[in-house]
Every structure is written in C-alpha cells, then in structure tokens.
Amino acid sequence: MLRLISRAAAAAAALSKQRNDTVLTSTSILIHQFFYSTKTQTKSSKKKQDDNKKSSKSKSKSSDANSLSAPAAAQADSADDLESVRARARRLAEDDRNPSLDVGPNHRPLFTKTTSLSLLTRKDACTYFKFSEDELNAMLPEGLPTGMLGEFKDSMRYALLVRQSFLDIRDNFRRIVDPSLQSTNGPKIRKQIVLDGPLCCGKSITLAMLVHWAREEGWLVLYVPRGREWTHGGYFYKNPQTGLWDTPLQAENVLKDFIKYNESHLRELPCQILDPIPLGEGAGVGLLKGVDSKEISEGSTLFDLVQMGINQMHASVGVVVRLRKELSLVKDIPVLIAIDQYNNWFTFSEYEEPVTIRSTRPVHARELAMVNAFRSMMHNDMMVGAFSHSTAVGKLRKDLPHVPVDARINLPRYSPDEAATVCHYYLRQRLVSREVFSEENWKKVYYLANGNGAEMRMLVPLMH
C-alpha cells in the first residue's frame, strides 16, 4: 500500500540510514505544477523558435518530425522529473541532520517531541506529529485516506498536523471510557459523532488518527475507510429470508479487513449469540442446495465467527450482520465503529432491481443488508461516521434518519495559525524555496485557498 509511494530516490537510501524519520522517495511521485509550468513555458518558447527556423519545410515533414519527437520529449520530461525528486530527497536527507531547520512560525518548534497520539496535549496543537511507515501499516492495515496519502507523497514525510479539533474528539471518547475525567462544566459527551465540514477540511484524516489512537489504547475498532464500496460494485442478490440485498464480496472484504489488526482481541471474545447464521447466495455460485443456515458451536469466539464468513462466502453477509450485534454486547474492552464516506449510506446505491422487462428501480443503500445493520446511530455504542465530499452523491438533509440530531460536528478548514504552521512545514520539506517564502506570500496562499488543505499544498510551490 504505502510502499507503492516509497520507491523513489534509491540513490539517496545510503544517506537516509541514520535518519530517525522516514523520507518518502517515490518513483511515482509527480513533480508539482510549479515545475510543470516552468517546463511548459520553456518548451513553448523553444517550439516557437524552432517553428520560425523551419517555416520553409513542408507541413507533412513537420508533422512527421513532431510525431517522432513526441515520445522522446515525454521520456526526457519523465527523466527530468525523476531526477528532481531524487535531488529533493537527497537534500531532505541532509536537512534531517540539521535540527535548526525544524522551526515553525514565531520560532516555535515545528515538530512535537511527543511519541504517542495518546500523550498529545493542547500545547502540541499546531505542531506536526511524526509517524513511521511500519507503524501506519500496522495500525491502519485497512488502508489510508486519499488525503493522507497525498500529504505524505507531496511532503515526502510521514507527518500530520496536530489540530485542536482532533484533540477535542479524542478527549470526548476518552471521557466516555474513563468517567473520572468527566466534569459537570465540561463539554457534552457524545457517543455517536458525524464528522462534517467543507471539502478538504480533514475529516477522513481526523477519523484515521482517531482509529490509530483508539488502537494504541487497546480498543477493538471496526474501521471502514471506504464506505462507498459497500454500495458499489460486486454481485448483489435479494435475500428472500430478510427482504434485503446481500453483497457477499463486500462482506468478505469487510471481514478480512476487520481481522487484520483485531485478531488477538477476537480470539479472546466469546460469541454471545449462538443462533444459526442464515446463508445467502455466493458471488456467482447461487444458493447451497438443501442448506439455509450454518450452526455456531458452543464456545466459539468472535474470531471463529469472522473466519466462518471468510471461508464460507454464502455466510459472509450473515456473519457481518451478526457481528454488528455481537459488537454491542462486548463489555471487556471499549469498542469503536469508525466509518469513512458515511454519507454514501444515505442515498441510492449503484444497484438496480428489475421491475419490468424494460425498466428498473434504483436500490437505496438502506436496502442493503450490511448497510442496514451498521448505518443506524440510535444505540449506546461508540460510533463515528465521516462524510466524504469527494464521493458526494448529492446534498443530504440536516436531520439524517437514525442519527441523533446533535451528532453532527462541523470540522473547520485551517485557521490562520494552522495555516502558518502548514506553510512553514512545506518550507521545511522544500516544497518552496526560502528565497521567495515570506509571511505575506503564505498569507496570500491561505486566503486564495480559503483554508483548503489540498489547495494550499498545491499553491505553495507556485509562490514567487
């Protein structure tokens, strides 16, 4: 997963061995638009000169020459881009041996010295927290949000901004588990939260960091980084026993992801519901003949239950639905359900049901068995859903069905203080040169992007 973005600058590997931080050096990393625009202008001027010199040649010969030179030009651009990435990686490796560069706005430390998300305090807000590739792969094996991957790729470092909004949400769940931290004058405790806010305000990254923290604390977490996949793709069948639509491929993938990090917990938790698991259709293989359920033996653990759904595709959807009920009964350890792209569960899915020979009707997400089991927040379990406007399918009403009225929290885009830290971090990571960096320029970037993190990252290299 993350290794796909960590192969560039092999030549700089020897320089990176003594570094404490991982520097992203990927052959697939694209050079920023700054480099592209500069090269485009250079090539454009050269082309005009060549056209003037060769105006006496025939159009056919010119066309042939252009067609022959295009692949060579593209190859040259690719080689130049790769060399630029390698050169930047070598300079970053050298910079890591100079701590005096790790300075943020007003000469504050750019990076926090805290080594755990659990130990972060308000004093760490507006600083960067360093991760390692192995740590992220271990704590979030289900996959990382696109925004987080983009940040790591462009900055060439596994580090994220510590925002006060994340600390507030983390402390909210910490107080739920530890009532001694609660106070009568403190903020209201929410067991169910919907993270909303404008495009690229950090909802998915906040959710992923929350999952990382909860697993550090030893919680059992069901993390779904791509909720849209529950409503798109694969096979779908209407289950006559439930009247809902089964999606066995998605169910199998959910179970495989769930077991990646949580296996040790699942082996210790017994199944508390021993009713047989109803069977449905397998992907492309139909129903089993003469069998409509699968027994759960006494003494089975949640690990055995999940393995049943992985090994027996006909039971996969039934196991996911049963797992939701089992998670509500776990009392030995805290349980958190974290769903990204949660907004896709409140509109129509990709699937359609035949009505007549020539017509179909769209199937709503609530009609899918897995979504129907997990979508509701009208319970006493800890659950967080994050909206993803990059996968938006229409504007949703404010009062969502089966969601508490006060569950929605709007995350803001970067504040001026956060933007100052972010721009100084990009300066530290050589996305912009020190010659052109100034307070006036970074403020222009901030106001032009209106605090949009992805747009700021794109605009910073264009600073001049």
C-alpha positions as CSV (number, residue, x, y, z in Angstrom):
1,M,0.0,0.0,0.0
2,L,2.3,2.8,1.2
3,R,5.2,1.0,-0.3
4,L,3.8,2.0,-3.7
5,I,4.8,5.6,-2.9
6,S,8.2,4.9,-1.3
7,R,10.4,3.6,-4.1
8,A,12.0,6.8,-5.5
9,A,15.5,8.1,-4.8
10,A,17.2,4.7,-4.3
11,A,20.4,6.6,-4.7
12,A,19.6,8.6,-1.5
13,A,19.0,5.5,0.6
14,A,22.5,5.4,1.9
15,L,22.2,9.0,3.2
16,S,18.9,8.2,4.9
17,K,20.0,5.3,7.1
18,Q,20.9,7.5,10.1
19,R,17.7,9.5,10.0
20,N,15.0,9.0,12.6
21,D,12.3,9.9,10.2
22,T,11.2,8.2,7.0
23,V,11.5,10.4,3.9
24,L,9.2,9.5,1.2
25,T,11.2,8.9,-2.0
26,S,8.8,7.5,-4.7
27,T,9.4,6.9,-8.3
28,S,5.7,7.5,-8.8
29,I,5.7,10.9,-7.1
30,L,4.8,13.7,-9.6
31,I,6.6,17.0,-9.6
32,H,4.4,19.9,-8.5
33,Q,2.7,22.1,-11.0
34,F,5.4,24.7,-10.5
35,F,7.9,22.5,-12.2
36,Y,5.4,21.6,-14.9
37,S,4.5,25.2,-15.6
38,T,8.2,26.2,-15.9
39,K,9.0,23.4,-18.2
40,T,5.9,24.1,-20.3
41,Q,6.9,27.7,-20.8
42,T,10.4,26.7,-21.7
43,K,9.3,24.1,-24.2
44,S,6.7,26.5,-25.6
45,S,9.4,29.2,-26.3
46,K,11.7,26.6,-27.8
47,K,8.9,25.4,-30.1
48,K,8.2,28.9,-31.4
49,Q,11.9,29.4,-32.2
50,D,12.0,26.0,-34.0
51,D,8.9,26.8,-35.9
52,N,10.4,30.1,-37.2
53,K,13.6,28.4,-38.3
54,K,11.8,25.5,-40.0
55,S,9.0,27.5,-41.7
56,S,10.4,26.6,-45.1
57,K,9.8,22.9,-44.6
58,S,6.6,21.2,-45.7
59,K,3.7,20.6,-43.4
60,S,4.0,16.8,-43.9
61,K,7.6,16.7,-42.9
62,S,6.9,18.9,-39.8
63,S,4.1,16.7,-38.8
64,D,6.2,13.6,-39.1
65,A,9.1,15.2,-37.1
66,N,6.7,16.2,-34.3
67,S,5.2,12.7,-34.1
68,L,8.6,11.1,-33.9
69,S,9.9,13.5,-31.3
70,A,6.9,13.4,-29.0
71,P,7.8,10.1,-27.3
72,A,11.4,11.2,-26.9
73,A,10.3,14.5,-25.3
74,A,7.9,12.7,-22.9
75,Q,10.7,10.3,-21.9
76,A,13.1,13.3,-21.3
77,D,10.4,15.0,-19.1
78,S,9.9,11.9,-17.1
79,A,13.7,11.5,-16.5
80,D,13.9,15.2,-15.5
81,D,11.1,14.8,-13.1
82,L,12.5,11.7,-11.5
83,E,15.9,13.4,-11.1
84,S,14.3,16.4,-9.5
85,V,12.5,14.1,-7.0
86,R,15.8,12.3,-6.2
87,A,17.6,15.6,-5.8
88,R,15.0,16.9,-3.4
89,A,15.1,13.6,-1.4
90,R,18.9,13.9,-1.0
91,R,18.6,17.4,0.2
92,L,15.8,16.4,2.7
93,A,18.0,13.6,4.0
94,E,20.8,16.1,4.6
95,D,18.3,18.6,6.2
96,D,17.3,15.9,8.8
97,R,20.8,16.2,10.3
98,N,20.2,19.9,11.0
99,P,17.6,20.4,13.8
100,S,17.8,24.2,13.4
101,L,15.6,23.9,10.3
102,D,12.7,22.5,12.3
103,V,11.3,25.9,13.2
104,G,7.7,27.0,12.7
105,P,6.1,30.4,12.9
106,N,7.3,32.7,15.7
107,H,10.3,30.4,16.2
108,R,8.1,27.7,17.7
109,P,9.1,24.0,17.3
110,L,7.7,22.7,14.1
111,F,7.5,19.0,15.3
112,T,6.2,17.8,18.6
113,K,8.5,15.6,20.7
114,T,5.6,13.5,21.9
115,T,5.8,10.0,20.5
116,S,2.2,8.9,21.0
117,L,-1.2,10.2,20.0
118,S,-2.4,9.4,23.5
119,L,0.1,11.8,25.1
120,L,-0.7,14.8,22.9
121,T,-2.0,17.8,24.8
122,R,-3.2,21.3,23.8
123,K,0.4,22.5,23.9
124,D,1.0,20.2,20.9
125,A,-1.7,21.8,18.7
126,C,-0.3,23.5,15.6
127,T,2.8,21.2,15.5
128,Y,3.5,18.1,13.3
129,F,3.4,14.6,14.7
130,K,5.8,12.1,13.1
131,F,4.7,8.6,12.1
132,S,6.7,5.8,10.5
133,E,5.7,3.7,7.5
134,D,5.8,0.4,9.5
135,E,3.7,1.9,12.3
136,L,1.0,3.1,9.9
137,N,0.9,-0.2,8.1
138,A,0.5,-2.0,11.4
139,M,-2.1,0.3,13.0
140,L,-4.2,1.0,9.9
141,P,-3.9,-2.1,7.7
142,E,-7.3,-1.5,6.1
143,G,-5.8,1.4,4.1
144,L,-5.2,5.2,4.5
145,P,-7.4,8.0,3.3
146,T,-6.6,9.6,0.0
147,G,-5.9,13.0,1.6
148,M,-3.4,11.4,4.0
149,L,-1.6,9.6,1.2
150,G,-1.4,12.9,-0.8
151,E,0.0,14.7,2.1
152,F,2.7,12.1,2.7
153,K,3.6,11.9,-1.0
154,D,3.9,15.7,-1.6
155,S,5.7,16.4,1.6
156,M,8.0,13.4,1.4
157,R,7.5,12.7,5.1
158,Y,5.1,10.7,7.3
159,A,3.9,13.5,9.5
160,L,0.5,15.2,10.1
161,L,-0.6,18.4,11.7
162,V,-2.0,18.1,15.3
163,R,-5.2,20.0,15.2
164,Q,-7.3,21.1,18.2
165,S,-10.4,19.6,16.6
166,F,-8.8,16.1,16.7
167,L,-7.7,16.5,20.3
168,D,-11.3,17.5,21.2
169,I,-12.8,14.4,19.6
170,R,-10.2,12.2,21.1
171,D,-10.8,13.5,24.6
172,N,-14.6,13.1,24.1
173,F,-14.2,9.4,23.7
174,R,-11.5,9.2,26.4
175,R,-14.0,10.7,28.9
176,I,-16.6,8.1,27.8
177,V,-14.3,5.3,28.7
178,D,-12.9,6.9,31.9
179,P,-15.8,8.7,33.7
180,S,-13.3,10.1,36.2
181,L,-12.3,12.6,33.5
182,Q,-15.8,14.0,33.2
183,S,-16.8,17.2,34.8
184,T,-20.1,19.0,35.2
185,N,-18.8,22.1,33.5
186,G,-17.1,20.2,30.7
187,P,-18.3,19.8,27.1
188,K,-21.2,17.4,26.3
189,I,-20.2,13.8,25.9
190,R,-21.2,12.3,22.5
191,K,-21.0,8.5,21.9
192,Q,-22.1,9.0,18.3
193,I,-20.5,11.6,16.0
194,V,-20.8,12.5,12.4
195,L,-17.8,14.5,11.1
196,D,-19.0,17.1,8.5
197,G,-17.5,20.2,7.0
198,P,-16.3,21.7,3.7
199,L,-14.3,19.9,1.1
200,C,-10.7,19.0,2.2
201,C,-11.1,20.1,5.8
202,G,-9.5,16.9,7.2
203,K,-12.5,14.8,8.1
204,S,-11.0,11.5,6.8
205,I,-7.6,12.2,8.3
206,T,-9.2,13.1,11.7
207,L,-11.1,9.8,11.6
208,A,-7.9,7.8,10.7
209,M,-6.0,9.4,13.5
210,L,-8.8,8.6,15.9
211,V,-8.7,5.0,14.9
212,H,-4.9,5.0,15.3
213,W,-5.3,6.4,18.8
214,A,-8.0,4.0,19.9
215,R,-5.9,1.0,18.8
216,E,-3.0,2.5,20.7
217,E,-5.3,2.4,23.8
218,G,-6.1,-1.3,23.2
219,W,-9.6,-0.8,21.9
220,L,-11.5,-3.1,19.4
221,V,-12.1,-0.9,16.3
222,L,-14.0,-1.8,13.2
223,Y,-12.6,0.7,10.7
224,V,-14.1,1.1,7.2
225,P,-12.0,3.6,5.3
226,R,-14.1,3.3,2.1
227,G,-17.8,3.1,3.0
228,R,-18.7,3.8,-0.6
229,E,-17.5,0.3,-1.6
230,W,-20.4,-1.1,0.5
231,T,-22.9,0.4,-2.0
232,H,-21.0,0.0,-5.3
233,G,-19.5,-2.9,-7.3
234,G,-19.6,-6.7,-7.0
235,Y,-22.6,-9.0,-7.0
236,F,-25.9,-8.3,-5.3
237,Y,-28.8,-10.6,-4.6
238,K,-32.1,-10.2,-2.8
239,N,-32.3,-12.5,0.2
240,P,-35.8,-13.9,0.4
241,Q,-35.4,-14.5,4.2
242,T,-34.7,-10.8,5.0
243,G,-36.1,-8.9,2.0
244,L,-32.7,-7.1,1.9
245,W,-30.0,-7.2,-0.7
246,D,-26.8,-9.2,0.0
247,T,-23.4,-8.2,-1.3
248,P,-21.2,-11.2,-0.5
249,L,-17.9,-9.9,-2.0
250,Q,-18.1,-6.7,0.1
251,A,-18.9,-8.7,3.2
252,E,-15.9,-11.0,2.7
253,N,-13.6,-8.0,2.3
254,V,-15.0,-6.3,5.4
255,L,-14.3,-9.4,7.4
256,K,-10.8,-9.8,6.0
257,D,-10.0,-6.1,6.9
258,F,-11.5,-6.5,10.4
259,I,-9.3,-9.4,11.3
260,K,-6.1,-7.8,10.2
261,Y,-5.5,-5.8,13.3
262,N,-8.1,-7.2,15.7
263,E,-7.2,-10.9,15.6
264,S,-5.8,-11.0,19.2
265,H,-8.9,-9.4,20.6
266,L,-11.3,-11.5,18.6
267,R,-9.6,-14.8,19.8
268,E,-10.4,-13.8,23.4
269,L,-14.0,-12.6,23.0
270,P,-16.7,-15.4,23.1
271,C,-19.7,-15.4,20.8
272,Q,-22.7,-14.4,22.9
273,I,-25.4,-15.2,20.3
274,L,-25.4,-18.8,19.2
275,D,-28.3,-18.7,16.8
276,P,-27.5,-20.2,13.4
277,I,-26.2,-17.9,10.7
278,P,-28.6,-17.6,7.8
279,L,-27.0,-18.4,4.4
280,G,-27.5,-16.4,1.2
281,E,-26.2,-16.6,-2.3
282,G,-22.5,-16.8,-3.0
283,A,-21.0,-14.5,-5.6
284,G,-21.7,-16.1,-8.9
285,V,-22.5,-19.5,-7.5
286,G,-26.1,-19.2,-6.2
287,L,-27.6,-20.9,-3.1
288,L,-26.4,-24.0,-1.4
289,K,-28.8,-26.9,-2.0
290,G,-30.7,-28.2,1.0
291,V,-28.9,-25.9,3.5
292,D,-30.2,-22.5,4.6
293,S,-28.2,-21.8,7.8
294,K,-24.9,-22.6,9.5
295,E,-24.6,-23.6,13.1
296,I,-22.3,-21.8,15.6
297,S,-20.8,-24.3,18.1
298,E,-20.8,-23.5,21.8
299,G,-17.5,-22.0,22.9
300,S,-16.9,-20.2,19.6
301,T,-15.1,-16.9,19.7
302,L,-15.6,-13.8,17.5
303,F,-12.5,-15.0,15.6
304,D,-14.3,-18.2,14.7
305,L,-17.3,-16.2,13.6
306,V,-15.3,-14.0,11.3
307,Q,-13.4,-16.9,9.9
308,M,-16.7,-18.6,9.1
309,G,-17.7,-15.6,6.9
310,I,-14.3,-15.6,5.2
311,N,-14.2,-19.3,4.5
312,Q,-17.9,-19.7,3.6
313,M,-19.0,-17.0,1.1
314,H,-22.6,-18.0,1.5
315,A,-22.4,-17.0,5.2
316,S,-20.4,-13.8,4.7
317,V,-23.3,-11.3,4.8
318,G,-25.0,-13.1,7.6
319,V,-21.7,-13.0,9.6
320,V,-21.3,-9.3,9.1
321,V,-24.9,-8.6,10.3
322,R,-24.3,-10.9,13.3
323,L,-21.0,-9.2,14.0
324,R,-22.8,-5.9,14.4
325,K,-25.0,-7.4,17.2
326,E,-22.0,-9.1,18.9
327,L,-20.0,-5.8,19.0
328,S,-22.9,-4.2,21.0
329,L,-22.5,-7.0,23.6
330,V,-18.8,-6.7,24.1
331,K,-18.1,-5.2,27.6
332,D,-14.5,-6.4,28.3
333,I,-12.8,-3.7,26.2
334,P,-14.0,-0.5,24.5
335,V,-15.4,-0.9,21.0
336,L,-15.4,1.8,18.4
337,I,-17.1,1.7,14.9
338,A,-15.5,4.1,12.5
339,I,-17.0,4.6,9.0
340,D,-15.5,6.9,6.4
341,Q,-17.6,8.0,3.4
342,Y,-20.6,7.6,5.7
343,N,-22.7,9.9,3.5
344,N,-22.9,7.2,0.8
345,W,-25.1,5.2,3.1
346,F,-28.0,7.7,2.9
347,T,-28.6,7.8,-0.8
348,F,-29.1,5.3,-3.7
349,S,-26.6,2.6,-4.3
350,E,-25.2,1.6,-7.7
351,Y,-27.6,-1.4,-7.9
352,E,-30.9,-1.6,-9.7
353,E,-33.8,-4.0,-9.4
354,P,-35.6,-5.2,-12.5
355,V,-39.3,-4.1,-12.4
356,T,-40.4,-5.0,-15.9
357,I,-38.6,-6.3,-18.9
358,R,-37.6,-2.7,-19.9
359,S,-37.4,-0.9,-16.6
360,T,-35.6,-1.0,-13.3
361,R,-35.7,0.9,-10.0
362,P,-32.6,2.1,-8.0
363,V,-31.9,0.2,-4.8
364,H,-31.4,2.6,-1.8
365,A,-28.4,2.0,0.4
366,R,-30.7,1.2,3.4
367,E,-32.0,-1.8,1.5
368,L,-28.5,-3.4,1.5
369,A,-28.2,-5.9,4.4
370,M,-24.7,-4.7,5.6
371,V,-25.6,-1.0,5.4
372,N,-28.9,-1.6,7.2
373,A,-27.1,-3.3,10.0
374,F,-24.4,-0.7,10.6
375,R,-25.9,2.6,9.4
376,S,-28.0,3.5,12.5
377,M,-26.6,5.6,15.3
378,M,-29.6,5.2,17.5
379,H,-27.9,3.0,20.1
380,N,-25.5,3.2,23.0
381,D,-22.3,2.2,21.2
382,M,-19.4,4.4,20.3
383,M,-19.6,5.2,16.6
384,V,-18.1,7.9,14.3
385,G,-19.0,8.5,10.7
386,A,-17.1,10.9,8.4
387,F,-18.6,12.5,5.4
388,S,-16.5,12.5,2.2
389,H,-17.4,15.2,-0.2
390,S,-15.0,13.8,-2.8
391,T,-17.5,10.9,-3.1
392,A,-20.6,13.1,-2.6
393,V,-23.7,11.9,-4.4
394,G,-26.0,14.9,-3.6
395,K,-26.8,17.2,-0.7
396,L,-28.2,15.4,2.3
397,R,-30.7,16.9,4.6
398,K,-29.5,18.0,8.0
399,D,-31.7,15.6,10.1
400,L,-30.5,12.3,8.9
401,P,-32.6,9.2,9.6
402,H,-31.5,7.1,12.5
403,V,-28.8,9.6,13.5
404,P,-29.1,11.8,16.7
405,V,-29.8,15.4,16.0
406,D,-26.8,16.6,17.9
407,A,-24.3,14.1,16.5
408,R,-23.0,16.2,13.6
409,I,-19.8,18.1,14.2
410,N,-18.5,20.6,11.6
411,L,-14.8,20.5,11.2
412,P,-13.3,23.8,10.1
413,R,-10.7,24.3,7.4
414,Y,-7.3,25.6,8.5
415,S,-7.2,28.6,10.8
416,P,-4.6,31.3,10.2
417,D,-2.4,29.8,13.0
418,E,-2.7,26.3,11.5
419,A,-2.0,27.7,8.0
420,A,1.1,29.4,9.3
421,T,2.4,26.1,10.7
422,V,1.5,24.2,7.5
423,C,3.3,26.6,5.2
424,H,6.4,26.6,7.4
425,Y,6.3,22.8,7.3
426,Y,6.1,22.9,3.5
427,L,9.1,25.3,3.5
428,R,11.0,22.8,5.7
429,Q,10.1,20.0,3.2
430,R,11.4,22.1,0.3
431,L,8.1,22.5,-1.5
432,V,9.0,26.1,-1.8
433,S,12.4,27.9,-1.7
434,R,13.4,30.1,1.2
435,E,14.2,33.0,-1.2
436,V,10.5,33.5,-2.1
437,F,8.9,32.4,1.2
438,S,7.5,35.2,3.3
439,E,4.6,35.9,5.7
440,E,2.9,38.0,3.0
441,N,3.2,35.2,0.5
442,W,2.0,32.4,2.7
443,K,-1.0,34.5,3.7
444,K,-1.8,35.0,0.0
445,V,-1.8,31.3,-0.4
446,Y,-4.0,30.8,2.7
447,Y,-6.6,33.4,1.6
448,L,-6.6,32.2,-2.0
449,A,-7.2,28.6,-1.0
450,N,-9.7,29.7,1.7
451,G,-8.0,27.3,4.2
452,N,-8.4,24.3,1.9
453,G,-5.5,22.0,2.8
454,A,-5.2,20.3,-0.6
455,E,-5.3,23.6,-2.5
456,M,-2.7,25.1,-0.2
457,R,-0.4,22.2,-0.8
458,M,-0.8,22.7,-4.5
459,L,-0.3,26.5,-4.4
460,V,2.7,26.7,-2.1
461,P,5.2,25.6,-4.8
462,L,3.8,28.4,-7.0
463,M,4.9,31.1,-4.5
464,H,7.1,33.7,-6.1
